[in-house]
Amino acid sequence: MLDPATEEVIATVPGATAQDVDAAVVRAAAAQARWAALAPADRARLLRRFATAVDEHVEELARLEVREAGHVVGNARWEAGNVRDLLDYAAGGVERLSGRQIPVPGGLDVTFLEPLGVVGVIAPWNFPMPIAAWGAAPALAAGNAVILKPAETTPLTALRLAELALEAGLPEHLFQVLPGAGDIAGEALVDHPGVAKIVFTGSTRVGKRIMARGAALVKRVTLELGGKSPNIVFADADVDAAALAAPMSFLDNSGQDCCARTRILVQRQVYDRFLEVLAPAVESVVVGDPSDEKTQMGPLISEAQLERVRSYVTGDLNTIRGSAPDGPGFWFPPTVVTDTDASAPVAREEVFGPVAVVLPFDDEADAVRLANDTEYGLSGSIWTRDVGRALRVSRAVAAGNLSVNSHSSVRYWTPFGGYKQSGLGRELGPDALTAFTETKNVFISTEA
Ligand code: NAD
């Protein structure tokens, strides 16, 4: 593992083999049977203890994330806290995971929400802790065992979370972490008949592959994939507020965020004013040492990601650019491309770096057309003072997570997921546990 801010080696972690996955599934299945047999209140209590253990180690986990992923320290603390909150929230669902009683003639009809068994969670490197917990916390709460495969570049916080689970009293082998390569450990989980469901967050390319491979076993999948989200600014909005908020909507986590608002669509009559306010806001973003409390943006995760981002911003494009440190580390400055058209790769593909484009539009219909002109549909923002327009456009944009006059999209207690090629299924929110159950219907005759 490399520190992306300095390129120093900070750890080496051996990768799991397919045999390691086999052995882990056997252990997980045994642990799951015991876990599902516990009283709901006991499972809930153990998950709350796990949440408390995470809470007591927020600073340690955050510092580990700064080192291995280059996240700015304030964000990293939020991420560790998010794991704690998810565990607490999921624990609250254990005793509430009830089926239904449905009226039928001649008897009683009831449904049971039964755990799936062993769930595989395959996580990406961009938010290693929260995304691991989005899958693991509700899966455990619903009575499953979890095998988590973190991304190749970011296994350290996941390994630490597994230790904290044990210290908190979770049964051995109920929550296992298997670091390893996607095409070895990841595929072994996908192909394993003992793994009932895969929760995958990552690229659309790998998500499609997992769905195709999983089809051989009719494997359950939740997919959280890429995005190219619009930020739509209407002329009737508080344009200055929209311009000031725009930079961090695509620069947070150095743009390595599936919800990044990287297509800024601005109504033509306020386009110049928007850029006038946006330019100094982008230029003044503080980029540098992620462990410094004042830093707003750190490095990219790796050399490969840096090369990928560079390839989209060719020399002939007009840009607004911020600053970035020289020297070691995978640095790229905040960048807004101002003179491209909607068909250019930088305007269509997920760059996954600190790069956005600004495009003008004429009216509401044009804004909706541009916003939906993408294979993705994860999130988006709408800036307007007209409440009717806010609702019309929210309903018209084909995306799973929209915000009006703000850029928020992820709360652990509201549902999250993508339309179109941004994903399949939903995570988080009040129904999160249900995604880790099978519904069983039982009819009991009263006439026998
Ligand atoms: P990736 O798809 O390369 O890897 C994600 C995970 O899948 C890693 O753990 C990797 O080891 C594993 N993997 C790779 N190949 C595999 C295979 N053949 N079988 C099984 N597992 C395999 O993605 P990444 O580069 O780590 O993450 C960036 C991508 O994730 C971006 O496209 C981003 O938009 C997306 N993302 C989506 C969300 C969301 O919620 N929708 C959240 C975060 C990131």
Residues whose N, C-alpha, C, O or C-beta is under 5 A from the ligand:
A	BS01	NAD	I122 A123 P124 W125 N126 K149 P150 A151 E152 G180 A181 G182 D183 G186 E187 T201 G202 S203 T204 V206 E224 L225 G226 G227 C258 S422
